[in-house]
Amino acid sequence: MGGGTGQASILSSLKKISGLDLVSIVGVTDNGGYSGIIREAMGIPQPGDSRNCIGALCDSDLLQAKLVNYRFTEGALSGISLGNLIIAALTRITGDFSEAITQTAKLAGVVGKVLPVTTENTHICAELIDGTKVQGEWEIIKREPRTRIKKLFLQHEAHATDEVREEIESADLIIICPGSLCTAIVSVLLAKGISESIGKSKAKLIYICNIMTQSGQTDDFTVSDHINFIQEYIQRHIDYVLVNNNPPTQELLIDYEKENSYAVKLDNHINRDKTEIVLEDLLLNLDYESLKQNERPKGKGMHVGNHLIRHDPEKLSKIFINFL
């Protein structure tokens, strides 16, 4: 469960383990980048995070997978994902956003399911501690001043699909992915029916904690702050939290400091009777130049966050085996 590059990384990890029935439940409220332009133009939920999950689950060597994953690099087209356009076009053709994603996943040869948490077009909103309300993911992230968030809610009530609820309630393992805590993770949990379905599920519940804080969302957050924030939106305790213990390089940390983003610290305010901390090296160890080369392109004025510090799919896959 989640959205963005964090969820795609987790799916890449799970794909390495044979015999799993993978279901990706994806958020739809991101309004940045070219996905945001598609949302605004067509009045549909955000396709980009679902396309990322499709890209993570397909065999990238297949021609049809390359087609869905293709991102233009030329001129005014630079940064545009063909997969996002395919999902948008299929939404119009089929009349159903969820069906459009299903058909795109089939086109890419995905084994498993990619399910948008809701088919309703809505935005994540925040009420700040001073009573101010802010609508939209990037409006929340970029707000000035950075008044602390009191609670999150959706622009209008959006219902989780029946299929999403059924998959949660019948799951053996539920993983809440790393990512933008307020605008990607909690956004998924806010869809009506999700909290109740997680509460009903007998699955082991794992949360993979972010490696870095995110300015405008988790400023000064420790591991326990991340856990407690999620717990407010679900009807059960988290069983296991995976925490990285391998610090990123100083070069990367300096890069993140420019965006007021710092390493998340493990603190002593966690109820260890309810939640077990799994402390491991989870960091993707690539040199700075390699990471910068793989950085997502963006158009002029586009909102795209820093994604250089990531979880390592190989390391995660070895850890996940212990929970199966």
C-alpha positions in Angstrom: 0.0 0.0 0.0 1.3 3.4 -0.9 2.4 5.5 -3.8 5.4 6.9 -5.7 8.9 5.6 -6.0 8.9 4.0 -2.6 6.1 1.6 -3.5 7.7 0.7 -6.8 10.9 -0.1 -4.9 9.1 -2.5 -2.5 7.3 -4.2 -5.4 10.7 -4.7 -7.1 11.8 -6.5 -3.9 8.7 -8.7 -3.6 8.9 -9.6 -7.3 12.2 -11.4 -6.6 10.4 -13.9 -4.3 8.8 -16.7 -6.2 5.2 -17.9 -5.5 3.8 -14.6 -4.2 0.3 -13.3 -5.2 1.2 -9.6 -5.3 -1.5 -6.9 -5.0 -0.5 -3.3 -5.2 -2.9 -0.8 -3.7 -2.0 2.7 -5.1 -2.8 6.2 -4.1 -4.4 8.6 -6.6 -4.1 12.1 -5.2 -0.6 13.3 -6.4 -1.1 16.6 -8.3 2.6 17.2 -9.3 4.5 16.6 -12.5 2.9 15.6 -15.8 0.4 13.4 -13.8 -0.9 16.6 -12.3 -1.3 18.1 -15.8 -3.3 15.0 -16.9 -5.5 15.2 -13.8 -6.2 18.9 -14.4 -6.9 18.4 -18.1 -9.1 15.3 -17.9 -10.6 15.3 -14.4 -9.4 11.8 -13.6 -7.4 10.3 -10.6 -3.6 10.5 -10.8 -2.2 7.8 -13.1 1.5 8.2 -12.4 1.9 6.1 -9.2 -0.1 3.2 -10.7 2.2 3.3 -13.8 5.2 3.2 -11.5 3.9 0.0 -9.9 3.2 -1.5 -13.4 6.8 -0.7 -14.3 8.1 -2.3 -11.2 6.1 -5.5 -11.7 6.6 -6.1 -15.4 9.5 -7.8 -17.2 11.3 -4.7 -18.4 12.9 -6.6 -21.3 9.6 -7.1 -23.0 8.8 -4.6 -25.8 5.3 -3.9 -24.5 6.7 -3.2 -21.1 9.3 -0.8 -22.6 6.4 1.0 -24.3 4.5 1.5 -21.0 7.7 2.6 -19.2 8.9 4.9 -22.0 9.5 8.5 -21.0 10.3 11.1 -23.7 13.5 13.1 -23.4 13.1 15.5 -26.4 12.2 19.2 -26.2 8.8 20.1 -24.8 8.0 16.4 -24.5 10.9 15.8 -22.0 9.7 14.0 -18.9 6.3 12.8 -20.3 5.5 9.2 -19.6 3.8 7.3 -22.4 2.3 4.9 -19.8 0.5 7.8 -18.1 -1.0 8.8 -21.5 -2.1 5.2 -22.2 -3.9 5.0 -18.8 -5.6 8.4 -19.5 -6.7 7.3 -22.9 -8.0 3.9 -21.7 -9.9 5.7 -18.9 -11.8 7.5 -21.7 -12.2 4.4 -23.8 -13.4 2.1 -21.0 -15.1 4.7 -18.9 -13.4 3.3 -15.8 -10.1 4.4 -14.2 -9.5 1.0 -12.5 -10.2 -0.9 -15.7 -7.7 1.4 -17.5 -5.0 0.5 -15.1 -5.9 -3.2 -15.3 -5.6 -3.2 -19.1 -2.4 -1.2 -19.0 -0.9 -3.8 -16.6 -2.0 -6.6 -19.0 -0.4 -4.7 -21.9 2.9 -4.6 -20.0 2.7 -8.3 -19.1 2.3 -7.7 -15.3 1.8 -10.8 -13.1 -0.2 -9.7 -10.1 -2.6 -6.8 -9.6 -2.3 -3.1 -9.6 -5.4 -1.5 -8.0 -6.0 2.2 -7.5 -7.4 2.6 -4.0 -10.4 4.5 -5.4 -11.7 5.5 -8.8 -13.0 8.8 -7.5 -11.1 12.0 -8.4 -10.2 13.7 -5.1 -7.3 15.6 -3.5 -5.5 15.3 -0.2 -6.2 18.2 2.2 -4.6 19.2 5.5 -5.9 21.1 8.4 -3.0 22.9 10.2 -2.7 23.5 13.9 -3.7 27.2 13.4 -7.0 26.1 11.7 -5.8 26.9 8.1 -6.9 24.3 5.5 -4.7 23.5 2.5 -5.9 21.5 -0.6 -3.5 19.5 -2.8 -0.4 17.5 -2.4 2.1 20.0 -3.6 0.2 22.9 -2.0 0.7 21.1 1.3 4.3 20.3 0.7 5.2 23.9 -0.5 3.0 25.8 2.0 4.5 28.9 3.7 4.9 29.2 6.6 5.4 25.4 7.4 2.8 25.4 10.1 2.5 21.8 11.6 -0.2 19.6 10.2 -3.0 18.7 12.7 -5.0 16.2 10.5 -5.5 15.1 7.0 -8.6 14.5 5.0 -9.8 14.1 1.4 -11.4 16.9 -0.6 -14.6 14.8 -0.8 -15.4 11.4 0.5 -13.8 8.8 -1.8 -14.7 5.1 -1.3 -12.2 2.3 -1.7 -13.3 -0.1 -4.3 -14.8 -3.5 -3.3 -11.9 -5.3 -4.8 -9.4 -3.3 -2.8 -11.2 -4.0 0.5 -11.5 -7.7 -0.3 -7.8 -8.0 -1.1 -6.9 -6.3 2.2 -9.2 -8.5 4.3 -7.9 -11.7 2.7 -4.2 -10.8 2.7 -1.5 -12.8 4.6 0.9 -9.8 4.7 0.2 -6.1 4.4 3.1 -3.7 3.7 2.8 0.0 4.1 5.5 1.4 1.9 7.9 4.2 2.4 7.0 7.5 0.7 5.6 10.9 1.4 3.9 10.2 4.7 1.1 12.7 4.6 0.4 13.0 0.9 1.1 9.5 -0.4 0.7 7.0 2.5 -2.1 8.5 4.6 -3.8 9.6 1.4 -4.4 5.9 0.7 -5.5 5.1 4.2 -8.1 7.9 4.0 -10.2 6.2 1.3 -13.5 5.2 3.0 -13.3 1.5 4.1 -9.5 1.1 4.1 -9.1 1.6 7.9 -11.9 -0.8 8.6 -10.5 -3.4 6.2 -7.0 -3.2 7.8 -8.7 -3.7 11.2 -10.5 -6.8 10.0 -7.5 -8.4 8.4 -5.5 -11.1 10.1 -2.4 -10.3 8.1 0.9 -9.4 9.5 1.2 -5.6 9.2 4.6 -4.1 8.3 5.6 -0.5 7.8 8.8 0.4 6.1 9.9 3.7 7.7 11.3 6.5 5.5 15.0 6.9 5.5 14.8 10.7 5.3 12.4 13.4 6.6 10.4 15.4 4.1 10.2 19.2 4.4 6.6 20.3 4.8 5.4 16.9 5.9 7.7 15.2 8.4 10.0 17.9 9.6 11.9 16.7 12.7 10.0 13.4 12.7 11.6 10.4 14.4 10.7 6.8 13.8 8.1 6.8 16.5 6.5 10.0 15.0 6.1 8.2 11.7 4.5 5.2 13.5 2.1 7.2 15.6 1.0 9.3 12.6 0.0 6.2 10.7 -1.7 4.7 13.7 -4.1 7.6 13.8 -5.6 6.5 10.5 -5.8 2.7 10.9 -7.8 0.5 13.3 -5.0 -1.8 14.6 -1.4 -1.7 15.7 1.6 -2.1 13.3 3.3 -5.4 14.0 6.7 -4.7 12.5 8.6 -1.6 11.4 11.7 -1.9 9.2 14.3 0.8 10.0 17.4 1.6 8.0 20.7 1.6 10.0 23.1 2.4 7.2 23.6 6.2 6.9 23.6 7.7 3.4 26.9 9.3 2.2 27.7 12.8 3.3 27.4 14.0 -0.3 23.8 12.8 -0.5 23.0 14.2 3.0 24.3 17.6 1.9 22.1 17.4 -1.2 19.0 16.7 0.9 19.9 19.4 3.4 19.3 21.9 0.7 15.6 20.8 0.8 15.6 20.7 4.7 15.5 16.9 4.6 17.5 14.9 7.2 18.0 11.3 8.2 15.1 9.9 10.3 16.4 9.0 13.8 15.3 5.9 15.8 14.1 7.0 19.2 12.9 5.4 22.5 9.2 6.4 22.3 8.0 3.2 20.6 5.7 0.7 22.3 7.8 -2.4 21.9 5.1 -4.6 23.3 2.9 -3.8 20.3 5.4 -3.1 17.6 8.7 -4.8 16.8 11.5 -2.8 15.3 13.6 -4.5 12.6 16.9 -2.6 12.3 18.8 -3.5 9.1 20.9 -2.0 6.3 18.2 -1.1 3.8 20.0 1.5 1.8 20.6 1.4 -1.9 24.3 1.8 -2.2 25.0 3.6 -5.5 27.5 6.3 -6.1 26.2 9.9 -6.3 26.7 10.3 -10.0 24.8 7.1 -10.8 21.9 8.2 -8.7 21.9 11.6 -10.3 21.8 10.1 -13.8 18.7 8.1 -12.9 17.0 11.1 -11.4 13.5 11.7 -12.9 13.4 14.4 -15.5 10.9 17.3 -15.1 9.6 20.1 -17.1 10.0 23.8 -16.3 8.1 24.7 -13.1 7.2 21.0 -12.4 7.0 19.8 -8.8 9.1 16.7 -8.4 10.7 15.7 -5.1 14.2 14.4 -4.4 14.4 10.6 -4.9 18.1 9.9 -4.6 18.1 8.1 -1.3 16.2 4.9 -1.7 15.6 1.4 -0.2 17.5 -1.4 -1.8 15.2 -4.0 -3.4 17.8 -6.8 -3.1 18.2 -6.2 0.7 14.5 -5.9 1.3 13.7 -9.1 -0.6 16.0 -11.1 1.8 14.2 -9.5 4.8 10.7 -10.1 3.5 11.3 -13.9 3.2 11.4 -14.0 7.0 7.8 -12.8 7.2 6.3 -15.3 4.7 
